[in-house]
Amino acid sequence: MITKRLSELEDEDLRSLLSRDVGIQDVLPAVNEIIMEVGSKGDEALFKYTEKFEGAHLDDLRVTQEEIDLSYDLVDDRLLEALSSAADHIFYFHNEQKEHDLWMSEASPGVLVGQKVVPLDSVGAYVPGGRAAYPSSALMTVIPAKVADVPRIVVCTPPQKDGSINPLTLAAADMAGADEIYKLGGAQAIAAMALGTDSIERVDKIVGPGNVYVTAAKMLTRGSVEIDFPAGPSEVLILADRTADPGVIAADMIAQGEHDPKSISVFVSLDDLLASAVAEELNIQAPGAARSDIVSESLEHSAILLADDMDEALDFVNAFAPEHLEIITREPMNVLRSIRNAGSVFLGKFTPVAAGDYASGTNHVLPTSGYARIFSSLNVDHFTKKITLQMITDEGLLGLEETITTLAEAEGLLAHAESVRRRLEPRE
């Protein structure tokens, strides 16, 4: 773990923290081969790779209604209640995000301009499997699409070795409103949704987190399908002053670390004693973590950094552009005003990242690896397109005539100017 003052960070350490290279370039050849084979062989390739990577021999990729119904019986009622409660909060938040379907406003007399919001025809949601089941990701990817009124929502998630889907994930996808669910993971799932096969009709956009192979596949298929954004290993940056509890900060860093060995936790401290106390707490708490081996590896490339003042700390936060940003200071709202780059922000000592992961309702599908500088978290807008509108009266066009004709003629587009004049010529 890096433990230094920000002002003393060596260039190599700073580049490593800011770049967070997840190794996409290393897997591009293998992923491209999978995509090409899915494109040429369709379902045959999907069955082949499912058996190779998941160890599951399948006769059919689509989950049946009987399997969906059975999943509810296999899941404890307490877990179903938790899923339902989380879904309610996610529906609420994303409904609040939803824009008016149609609006128009008068820009000048007789000139009405506006916008019509239209849902995409189809989206594919990738729900990871692998190290653990992620029913929360099914809720986070499907519900905003449902709120946006997307008519066809497809879910792909890796099967278990026996060919079944984890019942909790399956129940979550159904509860969220998925129309089609397929037993398919990895780069081959992205290729199938992007290109289409006999079993899976292609979609217009793919969303959802995944490992480096999934991320690489999303980036390589972007010419055939739109995506949300690249999403790599999870990360948190915690900014705190002396009012924070060091045990809580250490617990949050460990929580982030248990996702993946490549996850990264960065603590930026405004107090020397707090930084030392957090380092001590990590030494105490990490060995006892349920996934201590994963946490230990994650902490190796994490960091505790000391800032001389808030300005220096904020400059680093905005340069880092974290996926998750916790602000645990005396006045977190004042700090928030200076934040420009972050996927999701957690304000105050009672707001852990885990709340956003599961229950508060904000989306946990977020840009990582610095992509928060240019991408927003997954939201309802990802599932819509916006059509601009204009309706102009004769009075309105007369008011715009000189502007239009002057600019059109300056660009050499004389027919554009004539299309305006002909409308305004007196007619018998």
Secondary structure, DSSP 8 states (H G I E B T S, - for coil): -EEEEGGG--HHHHHHHHH----HHHHHHHHHHHHHHHHHHTHHHHHHHHHHHH----S--B--HHHHHHHHHHS-HHHHHHHHHHHHHHHHHHHHH---SEEEEEEETTEEEEEEEEE-SEEEEE---TTS--HHHHHHHHHHHHHTT-SEEEEEE---TTS---HHHHHHHHHHT-SEEEE--HHHHHHHHHH--SSS---SEEE----HHHHHHHHHTTTTSEES----S-EEEEEE-TTS-HHHHHHHHHHHHTT-TT-EEEEEES-HHHHHHHHHHHHHHGGGSTTHHHHHHHHHT-EEEE-SSHHHHHHHHHHH--SEEEEESSSHHHHHTT--S-SEEEESTT--HHHHHHTSSS------TTGGGT---S-GGGGEEEEEEEEE-HHHHHHHHHHHHHHHHHTT-HHHHHHHHHHHS---
